[in-house]
Amino acid sequence: MSVKLATPGVYIDEKNAFPSSVVAVPTAVPAFIGYTEKTTRNGQSLVNAPVRISSLKEFHDTFGRGFIPSFQVRENLSGEGFDFEVGGKSYDVALEAKSRFLLYDSIRLFFANGGNACYVISAGSYYKKVEKSVAVVDPKDDKKPAEKTKVQVTQANAITKSALEAGIEVLRSEQEPTMLVIPEAVMLSKEDCFALQQAMLKHCGLDTKSRFAILDVYDGHSARTYDNKDVITSFRENLGNNYLNYGAAYYPWLRTSIVQSEEVNFSNIANKEFLVEILERETKETIGDGKRAEELKVEIRKIKDDNVNIESLSQTLLMSSGVYKAILDSMRTQLNILPPSAGVAGIYTAVDNTRGVWKAPANVGYASVVTPAVKITHEDQEDLNVTISGKSINAIRTFVGDGILVWGARTLDGNSKDWRYVNVRRTLIFVEQSIKAAARTYVFEPNTPNTWLLIRSMINSFLSDLWRQGALVGTTPEQAFQVEVGLGTTMTADDVLDGVMRITVRLAVSRPAEFIVITFEQKVQEA
């Protein structure tokens, strides 16, 4: 800027010696979409409203806690796979349909594995109010015909594809999230699950090009059958072929320790009358008909009392009934089977914060997990990792001495040499978005060599820092990256006349050593 010189004196004219800098954008900010206990805050709806949180406490304060699931105790007529026996009969504990929501437990798994800041989008509440017609009898005249009246009752909501898709749509207006996770996608029908996962990939690879989808395998708690009902084959055939390098899938589901023993008790059993009957039968078998048995039966019958102290009675039953303990263990085991995507998002976050987004998020321990739901061997993983379709599935495996590890780092585009690895795709997203945000400073600046020099210097400085941190490969910066901008190299005279500035950036992104081959050869003994 020129200084107006009119009055005699000394004038100061400061000039910037350095170009603007590229500020690194966040790389590990997942967005979770799912159902929550609370859907309002301060009178405002939270449905389809992205909320940023950074701890489990913030989730509790804003969205509440988990859904209270309902189970049925029933006789097992097959005599196989039962949970307990009483009087020579087998019984199992079954989770009722529409009695499971996964977001809350998945968020807990995310924070347990290194998760930090994230966005949560509520797709709706666990419950909904519906009107039902009931017959009301006049207490003063029981001979009078009952009159029907409508009352509001609360019942469990249904997880729908449209509600979860609406969450994806509102996420387009948010700039910060870099990952997309929808754990409850696997609770939909198979067709709706795959349609939603395709929408996730489209959102990441077309609508924003700045996010990465972490997917779960439908029915991923089941072992492979290698036939037309095989869970991996079904996943690959139904996922589609678009935007695959913007997502990764993990298998199998996990048996976790997220749900603690104190979170389940007899109040989770829907058919309490049957539960009381079974526990009384057990008491007769183990204790008999004495005074102690009658005292215990009195306690057992309190299960049907709505005003009983649940915690105290549950502890009493635990100390006196092996069947009751088996029922609680079964409920907890079923609730602790979770899809891995949220925990993987936590691992991405931990690796990004400690090593950088360019480090492959693999060979990393999985916290709060007892065991994978399916045991995967070396041979089993061959088809998961390398397949004709290229849709690689990352395995979660158990290794003696190392525990449970994420043992794969491929995107769903495993046949692409450009985008085969998760860290390469995410590193490019990071570099692209960082440079894009910095280049916005130069919009409407003169399209001249001076501006080109400033932009090139700015990008060179940013990439040099990444090279020194190990994100780019090369013994010198010139081998690791190249930045070109200017007339005759990236632009023509027509480009300048049209107001177009073209910048070309070439990168040598580090790739993981996925296969380490060690050759041993015997050497002849020397004299």
C-alpha positions as CSV (number, residue, x, y, z in Angstrom):
1,M,0.0,0.0,0.0
2,S,1.5,3.4,-1.0
3,V,1.9,6.0,1.7
4,K,0.5,9.5,1.0
5,L,3.4,11.9,1.4
6,A,2.1,15.4,1.9
7,T,3.3,16.7,5.3
8,P,7.0,16.7,6.0
9,G,8.1,14.1,8.5
10,V,9.0,10.4,8.9
11,Y,6.6,7.7,7.7
12,I,6.6,4.0,8.6
13,D,5.7,1.4,6.0
14,E,5.6,-2.2,7.3
15,K,5.8,-5.1,4.8
16,N,5.1,-8.7,5.4
17,A,8.3,-10.8,4.9
18,F,6.6,-14.2,4.9
19,P,3.7,-15.7,3.0
20,S,0.6,-16.9,4.7
21,S,0.9,-20.4,6.3
22,V,-1.2,-23.5,5.8
23,V,-3.0,-24.4,9.0
24,A,-3.4,-28.2,9.4
25,V,-7.1,-29.1,9.6
26,P,-8.2,-31.7,12.1
27,T,-8.1,-35.3,10.9
28,A,-9.8,-37.3,13.7
29,V,-13.3,-35.8,14.3
30,P,-15.9,-38.5,13.7
31,A,-19.6,-37.8,13.3
32,F,-21.9,-40.4,14.8
33,I,-25.6,-40.7,13.8
34,G,-28.1,-42.7,15.8
35,Y,-30.9,-42.7,18.3
36,T,-30.6,-41.1,21.8
37,E,-32.5,-41.0,25.1
38,K,-32.9,-37.2,25.0
39,T,-33.9,-35.3,21.9
40,T,-34.4,-31.8,23.4
41,R,-32.2,-29.3,25.2
42,N,-33.4,-26.0,26.7
43,G,-36.6,-26.5,24.8
44,Q,-34.8,-26.9,21.4
45,S,-35.0,-30.1,19.4
46,L,-31.7,-32.0,19.1
47,V,-33.0,-34.2,16.2
48,N,-30.9,-33.7,13.1
49,A,-28.9,-31.0,15.0
50,P,-25.1,-31.8,15.0
51,V,-23.7,-31.4,18.5
52,R,-20.0,-31.4,19.3
53,I,-18.9,-33.2,22.4
54,S,-15.5,-34.2,23.8
55,S,-16.3,-36.6,26.6
56,L,-18.8,-39.2,27.7
57,K,-20.0,-36.9,30.4
58,E,-21.0,-34.3,27.8
59,F,-22.9,-37.1,26.0
60,H,-24.7,-38.0,29.2
61,D,-25.6,-34.3,29.9
62,T,-26.8,-33.7,26.3
63,F,-28.2,-37.0,25.1
64,G,-28.8,-39.1,28.2
65,R,-27.9,-42.7,28.6
66,G,-28.7,-46.0,26.9
67,F,-31.9,-47.7,26.1
68,I,-33.3,-50.2,28.7
69,P,-33.5,-53.5,26.8
70,S,-36.2,-56.1,27.3
71,F,-35.6,-59.9,27.4
72,Q,-37.8,-63.0,27.5
73,V,-37.0,-66.1,29.5
74,R,-38.2,-69.1,27.5
75,E,-37.9,-72.8,27.4
76,N,-35.4,-74.2,25.0
77,L,-37.1,-77.1,23.3
78,S,-34.0,-78.1,21.3
79,G,-31.8,-78.7,24.3
80,E,-28.9,-77.0,22.5
81,G,-27.3,-73.6,23.2
82,F,-29.3,-73.0,26.4
83,D,-28.4,-70.6,29.2
84,F,-29.4,-72.7,32.2
85,E,-31.3,-75.7,33.4
86,V,-34.0,-76.2,36.0
87,G,-35.9,-79.4,36.8
88,G,-34.4,-81.2,33.8
89,K,-35.6,-78.5,31.4
90,S,-33.4,-76.1,29.4
91,Y,-34.0,-72.4,29.1
92,D,-32.6,-69.4,27.3
93,V,-32.8,-65.7,27.6
94,A,-33.8,-63.9,24.3
95,L,-33.5,-60.2,23.5
96,E,-36.9,-58.9,22.3
97,A,-37.2,-57.5,18.8
98,K,-37.0,-53.7,18.6
99,S,-35.3,-53.7,22.0
100,R,-31.8,-52.6,21.1
101,F,-30.1,-49.3,20.2
102,L,-26.4,-49.2,19.6
103,L,-25.3,-45.6,19.6
104,Y,-24.7,-45.1,23.3
105,D,-22.7,-48.3,23.8
106,S,-20.8,-47.5,20.6
107,I,-19.9,-44.0,21.9
108,R,-18.6,-45.7,25.1
109,L,-16.4,-48.0,23.0
110,F,-15.2,-45.0,21.0
111,F,-14.0,-43.1,24.1
112,A,-12.5,-46.3,25.6
113,N,-10.3,-46.7,22.5
114,G,-8.8,-43.2,22.5
115,G,-11.7,-41.1,21.1
116,N,-11.8,-37.4,21.8
117,A,-13.9,-34.7,20.1
118,C,-16.7,-35.9,17.9
119,Y,-20.1,-34.8,16.6
120,V,-23.3,-36.6,17.5
121,I,-26.5,-36.3,15.5
122,S,-29.6,-37.7,17.1
123,A,-31.9,-39.4,14.6
124,G,-34.7,-39.6,17.2
125,S,-35.7,-40.9,20.6
126,Y,-35.7,-44.5,21.9
127,Y,-39.4,-44.1,22.6
128,K,-42.5,-42.8,20.9
129,K,-46.0,-42.0,22.1
130,V,-48.9,-43.8,20.4
131,E,-52.6,-43.6,20.9
132,K,-54.4,-46.8,21.9
133,S,-58.1,-47.5,22.4
134,V,-58.9,-49.1,25.8
135,A,-62.2,-50.2,27.3
136,V,-63.2,-48.4,30.5
137,V,-65.8,-49.8,32.9
138,D,-67.9,-47.5,35.0
139,P,-66.9,-48.4,38.6
140,K,-70.4,-47.4,39.9
141,D,-72.2,-49.6,37.4
142,D,-70.3,-52.7,36.3
143,K,-73.3,-53.9,34.2
144,K,-73.1,-50.8,32.0
145,P,-71.2,-51.6,28.7
146,A,-67.6,-50.5,28.7
147,E,-66.8,-47.3,26.9
148,K,-63.8,-47.1,24.6
149,T,-61.4,-44.2,25.1
150,K,-58.0,-43.2,23.7
151,V,-54.9,-43.1,25.8
152,Q,-51.3,-42.3,25.1
153,V,-48.8,-45.1,25.7
154,T,-45.0,-45.1,25.3
155,Q,-43.4,-47.8,23.3
156,A,-40.0,-48.4,21.7
157,N,-39.3,-46.5,18.6
158,A,-38.2,-48.3,15.4
159,I,-34.8,-47.6,13.7
160,T,-35.5,-46.4,10.2
161,K,-33.2,-45.8,7.2
162,S,-34.9,-42.5,6.5
163,A,-34.2,-41.1,9.9
164,L,-30.5,-42.1,9.7
165,E,-30.2,-40.7,6.2
166,A,-31.6,-37.4,7.3
167,G,-28.7,-37.2,9.7
168,I,-26.3,-37.6,6.9
169,E,-27.9,-34.8,4.9
170,V,-27.6,-32.2,7.7
171,L,-24.0,-33.2,8.2
172,R,-23.2,-31.6,4.8
173,S,-23.4,-28.1,6.5
174,E,-20.6,-29.0,9.0
175,Q,-17.0,-28.5,8.0
176,E,-15.1,-30.1,10.9
177,P,-16.1,-33.8,10.9
178,T,-13.6,-36.1,9.0
179,M,-15.2,-39.5,9.6
180,L,-18.7,-40.9,9.4
181,V,-19.9,-43.7,11.7
182,I,-23.5,-45.1,11.9
183,P,-23.4,-48.1,14.2
184,E,-27.2,-48.7,14.0
185,A,-27.1,-49.2,10.3
186,V,-26.7,-53.0,11.0
187,M,-30.0,-52.9,13.0
188,L,-31.9,-52.2,9.8
189,S,-33.1,-54.8,7.3
190,K,-30.3,-56.1,5.0
191,E,-31.5,-54.1,2.0
192,D,-31.8,-50.8,4.0
193,C,-28.4,-51.4,5.7
194,F,-26.6,-51.6,2.4
195,A,-28.6,-48.7,0.9
196,L,-27.6,-46.6,3.9
197,Q,-23.9,-47.6,3.7
198,Q,-23.9,-46.7,0.0
199,A,-25.3,-43.3,1.1
200,M,-22.4,-43.0,3.6
201,L,-19.9,-43.6,0.9
202,K,-21.6,-41.2,-1.5
203,H,-21.6,-38.5,1.2
204,C,-17.9,-39.0,1.8
205,G,-16.7,-39.5,-1.8
206,L,-19.0,-37.2,-3.8
207,D,-20.9,-34.7,-1.6
208,T,-18.0,-33.6,0.6
209,K,-14.8,-35.4,-0.5
210,S,-13.4,-34.6,2.9
211,R,-14.6,-37.5,5.0
212,F,-14.0,-41.2,5.5
213,A,-16.7,-43.8,6.2
214,I,-16.1,-46.6,8.7
215,L,-18.5,-49.5,7.9
216,D,-19.6,-52.6,9.8
217,V,-20.4,-55.9,8.1
218,Y,-24.1,-56.8,8.3
219,D,-24.5,-59.8,10.6
220,G,-20.8,-59.6,11.4
221,H,-21.2,-61.5,14.6
222,S,-21.7,-64.7,12.4
223,A,-18.9,-66.9,11.2
224,R,-18.3,-67.3,7.5
225,T,-20.1,-70.1,5.6
226,Y,-18.5,-69.6,2.2
227,D,-21.9,-70.2,0.4
228,N,-24.6,-67.9,-0.9
229,K,-25.5,-66.9,2.7
230,D,-21.9,-65.9,3.6
231,V,-21.8,-62.6,5.4
232,I,-18.7,-61.3,3.6
233,T,-19.9,-62.3,0.2
234,S,-23.3,-60.7,0.9
235,F,-21.5,-57.5,2.0
236,R,-19.4,-57.3,-1.1
237,E,-22.2,-58.1,-3.5
238,N,-24.6,-55.5,-2.1
239,L,-22.4,-52.6,-1.2
240,G,-22.1,-51.3,-4.8
241,N,-18.9,-50.1,-6.6
242,N,-19.0,-46.3,-6.1
243,Y,-16.6,-44.2,-3.9
244,L,-15.1,-47.3,-2.4
245,N,-11.8,-45.6,-1.6
246,Y,-13.6,-43.3,0.8
247,G,-14.5,-46.1,3.2
248,A,-13.2,-49.1,5.1
249,A,-15.0,-52.1,6.6
250,Y,-14.1,-54.2,9.7
251,Y,-15.0,-57.8,10.6
252,P,-16.0,-59.4,12.9
253,W,-18.1,-57.8,15.6
254,L,-16.8,-57.8,19.1
255,R,-17.6,-59.3,22.5
256,T,-16.9,-56.3,24.7
257,S,-16.9,-55.4,28.4
258,I,-18.7,-52.1,27.8
259,V,-22.0,-53.1,29.5
260,Q,-21.2,-53.7,33.2
261,S,-22.9,-56.3,35.5
262,E,-24.8,-53.6,37.5
263,E,-26.5,-52.4,34.3
264,V,-28.8,-55.5,34.0
265,N,-31.2,-57.0,36.5
266,F,-34.6,-58.7,36.8
267,S,-36.3,-55.4,35.6
268,N,-35.0,-56.2,32.1
269,I,-37.1,-59.4,32.0
270,A,-40.5,-58.9,30.4
271,N,-42.2,-62.1,31.5
272,K,-41.6,-61.7,35.3
273,E,-44.3,-64.2,36.2
274,F,-42.4,-66.9,34.4
275,L,-39.1,-65.8,36.0
276,V,-40.6,-66.1,39.4
277,E,-41.9,-69.5,38.6
278,I,-38.5,-70.7,37.5
279,L,-36.7,-69.2,40.5
280,E,-39.2,-70.8,42.9
281,R,-38.7,-74.2,41.2
282,E,-34.9,-73.8,41.6
283,T,-35.3,-72.9,45.2
284,K,-37.3,-76.1,45.8
285,E,-34.7,-78.2,44.1
286,T,-31.7,-76.7,45.9
287,I,-33.1,-75.9,49.4
288,G,-36.3,-77.8,49.7
289,D,-39.5,-76.7,51.6
290,G,-38.1,-75.4,54.9
291,K,-38.2,-72.0,56.5
292,R,-35.2,-70.8,54.5
293,A,-36.9,-71.8,51.3
294,E,-40.1,-69.9,52.2
295,E,-38.1,-66.8,53.1
296,L,-36.3,-66.9,49.8
297,K,-39.6,-67.4,47.9
298,V,-40.9,-64.2,49.6
299,E,-38.0,-62.3,48.2
300,I,-38.4,-63.9,44.7
301,R,-42.1,-62.8,44.6
302,K,-41.0,-59.2,45.1
303,I,-39.8,-59.3,41.5
304,K,-43.5,-58.6,40.5
305,D,-43.6,-55.6,42.9
306,D,-43.2,-52.3,40.9
307,N,-42.1,-50.4,44.1
308,V,-39.4,-52.8,45.2
309,N,-35.8,-51.6,45.7
310,I,-34.4,-53.1,42.5
311,E,-30.7,-52.9,43.4
312,S,-31.1,-54.5,46.8
313,L,-33.3,-57.3,45.6
314,S,-31.1,-58.0,42.7
315,Q,-28.1,-58.4,45.1
316,T,-30.1,-60.8,47.3
317,L,-31.1,-62.9,44.3
318,L,-27.5,-63.0,43.1
319,M,-26.2,-64.4,46.4
320,S,-28.9,-67.1,46.6
321,S,-29.6,-68.1,43.0
322,G,-27.3,-69.6,40.4
323,V,-30.1,-69.4,37.8
324,Y,-30.5,-65.7,38.4
325,K,-26.8,-65.2,37.9
326,A,-26.9,-67.2,34.7
327,I,-29.7,-65.0,33.4
328,L,-27.8,-61.8,34.2
329,D,-24.7,-63.1,32.5
330,S,-26.6,-64.1,29.4
331,M,-28.2,-60.6,29.1
332,R,-24.9,-58.9,29.6
333,T,-23.1,-61.1,27.1
334,Q,-25.8,-60.4,24.4
335,L,-25.7,-56.6,25.1
336,N,-21.9,-56.6,24.9
337,I,-21.8,-57.9,21.3
338,L,-21.1,-54.7,19.4
339,P,-20.1,-53.8,15.8
340,P,-16.5,-52.5,15.7
341,S,-16.9,-49.2,13.7
342,A,-17.1,-46.8,16.7
343,G,-14.1,-48.4,18.4
344,V,-12.1,-48.2,15.1
345,A,-12.9,-44.5,15.0
346,G,-11.4,-44.2,18.5
347,I,-8.3,-46.0,17.2
348,Y,-8.0,-43.7,14.2
349,T,-8.2,-40.8,16.7
350,A,-5.5,-42.2,19.0
351,V,-3.1,-43.0,16.1
352,D,-3.6,-39.6,14.5
353,N,-2.9,-37.9,17.8
354,T,0.2,-39.9,18.6
355,R,1.7,-40.8,15.2
356,G,-0.1,-38.8,12.6
357,V,-2.8,-39.4,10.0
358,W,-0.2,-40.9,7.7
359,K,0.4,-43.9,10.0
360,A,-1.7,-46.9,9.1
361,P,-4.3,-47.5,11.9
362,A,-3.4,-51.1,12.2
363,N,-1.4,-53.4,14.5
364,V,-3.1,-51.5,17.3
365,G,-4.7,-53.0,20.4
366,Y,-8.4,-52.9,20.9
367,A,-9.5,-51.8,24.4
368,S,-12.6,-53.0,26.3
369,V,-12.9,-56.1,24.2
370,V,-13.0,-59.6,25.6
371,T,-12.7,-61.4,22.2
372,P,-13.8,-61.1,18.6
373,A,-17.2,-62.7,18.0
374,V,-15.6,-64.9,15.3
375,K,-12.1,-66.3,15.4
376,I,-10.1,-65.5,12.3
377,T,-7.1,-67.5,11.3
378,H,-4.2,-66.6,8.9
379,E,-5.9,-68.6,6.1
380,D,-9.3,-66.9,6.8
381,Q,-7.9,-63.5,6.4
382,E,-6.5,-64.2,2.9
383,D,-9.9,-63.8,1.3
384,L,-10.8,-60.9,3.5
385,N,-7.7,-58.9,2.6
386,V,-7.2,-59.8,-1.1
387,T,-10.1,-60.6,-3.3
388,I,-11.0,-60.4,-7.0
389,S,-13.6,-57.6,-6.4
390,G,-11.0,-55.6,-4.5
391,K,-13.4,-55.0,-1.6
392,S,-11.0,-55.6,1.2
393,I,-12.3,-56.3,4.7
394,N,-10.0,-55.5,7.6
395,A,-9.8,-58.2,10.2
396,I,-9.8,-57.9,13.9
397,R,-7.8,-60.8,15.3
398,T,-6.4,-62.3,18.5
399,F,-2.7,-62.9,18.9
400,V,-1.1,-64.8,21.7
401,G,0.9,-62.3,23.8
402,D,-0.4,-59.3,22.0
403,G,-4.2,-59.5,22.6
404,I,-6.8,-58.2,20.2
405,L,-5.5,-56.2,17.3
406,V,-6.8,-54.4,14.3
407,W,-5.0,-56.4,11.6
408,G,-5.8,-54.6,8.4
409,A,-5.4,-51.1,6.9
410,R,-7.1,-51.3,3.5
411,T,-9.9,-49.3,2.0
412,L,-12.8,-51.0,0.2
413,D,-10.9,-50.2,-3.0
414,G,-8.2,-52.8,-2.5
415,N,-7.4,-53.2,-6.2
416,S,-6.4,-49.5,-6.6
417,K,-2.7,-48.9,-6.2
418,D,-3.5,-45.2,-5.5
419,W,-6.1,-45.7,-2.8
420,R,-5.6,-49.2,-1.4
421,Y,-4.6,-48.0,2.1
422,V,-6.6,-46.1,4.7
423,N,-3.8,-43.9,5.7
424,V,-3.0,-42.8,2.1
425,R,-6.7,-41.9,1.5
426,R,-7.0,-40.0,4.8
427,T,-3.6,-38.3,4.3
428,L,-4.6,-36.9,0.9
429,I,-7.9,-35.7,2.4
430,F,-5.9,-34.0,5.1
431,V,-3.5,-32.3,2.7
432,E,-6.2,-31.3,0.2
433,Q,-8.4,-29.7,2.8
434,S,-5.6,-27.9,4.6
435,I,-4.3,-26.4,1.3
436,K,-7.8,-25.6,0.1
437,A,-8.5,-23.6,3.3
438,A,-5.2,-21.7,3.1
439,A,-5.6,-21.0,-0.6
440,R,-8.9,-19.3,0.1
441,T,-6.9,-16.3,1.2
442,Y,-5.8,-15.7,-2.3
443,V,-9.2,-15.7,-4.0
444,F,-9.5,-12.4,-5.9
445,E,-5.8,-11.6,-5.5
446,P,-4.0,-10.6,-8.7
447,N,-3.3,-13.7,-10.9
448,T,0.3,-12.7,-11.3
449,P,3.8,-14.2,-10.7
450,N,4.0,-12.5,-7.3
451,T,0.9,-14.3,-6.1
452,W,2.0,-17.6,-7.6
453,L,5.3,-17.3,-5.8
454,L,3.5,-16.6,-2.5
455,I,1.2,-19.6,-2.9
456,R,4.1,-21.9,-3.9
457,S,6.2,-20.9,-0.9
458,M,3.2,-21.4,1.4
459,I,2.5,-24.9,0.2
460,N,6.2,-25.8,0.0
461,S,6.6,-24.8,3.7
462,F,3.6,-26.9,4.7
463,L,4.7,-30.0,2.8
464,S,8.3,-29.6,4.1
465,D,6.9,-29.9,7.6
466,L,5.0,-33.0,6.7
467,W,8.1,-34.5,5.1
468,R,10.1,-33.9,8.2
469,Q,7.4,-35.7,10.3
470,G,7.6,-38.7,8.0
471,A,4.3,-38.3,6.1
472,L,6.1,-38.0,2.8
473,V,8.8,-40.3,1.3
474,G,12.1,-39.1,0.0
475,T,15.6,-38.4,1.1
476,T,15.1,-34.7,0.1
477,P,12.0,-32.5,-0.1
478,E,12.4,-32.5,-3.9
479,Q,11.9,-36.3,-4.0
480,A,9.0,-36.1,-1.6
481,F,6.8,-33.5,-3.2
482,Q,6.6,-30.9,-6.0
483,V,4.4,-27.8,-6.2
484,E,3.9,-26.1,-9.6
485,V,1.9,-23.0,-10.4
486,G,2.5,-20.5,-13.2
487,L,2.0,-19.6,-16.8
488,G,3.3,-22.2,-19.1
489,T,3.5,-24.9,-16.5
490,T,0.0,-25.2,-15.0
491,M,-1.9,-22.4,-16.7
492,T,-2.4,-21.0,-20.2
493,A,-3.0,-17.4,-21.2
494,D,-6.7,-18.2,-21.5
495,D,-6.7,-19.5,-17.9
496,V,-5.4,-16.2,-16.7
497,L,-8.0,-14.3,-18.8
498,D,-10.7,-16.5,-17.4
499,G,-9.6,-15.8,-13.9
500,V,-8.4,-19.4,-13.2
501,M,-5.3,-20.2,-11.2
502,R,-4.2,-23.8,-11.4
503,I,-1.9,-25.4,-8.9
504,T,-0.4,-28.9,-9.2
505,V,0.8,-30.7,-6.2
506,R,2.6,-34.1,-6.4
507,L,3.1,-36.1,-3.3
508,A,5.0,-39.3,-2.4
509,V,2.8,-40.5,0.5
510,S,4.2,-43.1,2.8
511,R,2.6,-46.5,2.6
512,P,2.6,-49.2,5.2
513,A,4.8,-52.3,5.1
514,E,1.8,-54.7,4.8
515,F,3.8,-57.7,4.0
516,I,7.3,-58.3,5.5
517,V,9.2,-61.1,3.8
518,I,12.3,-62.3,5.5
519,T,14.5,-64.7,3.6
520,F,16.7,-67.2,5.4
521,E,19.5,-69.1,3.7
522,Q,22.0,-71.5,5.2
523,K,25.6,-70.5,4.9
524,V,28.4,-73.0,4.3
525,Q,30.7,-73.1,7.3
526,E,33.9,-71.3,6.5
527,A,37.3,-72.9,7.3
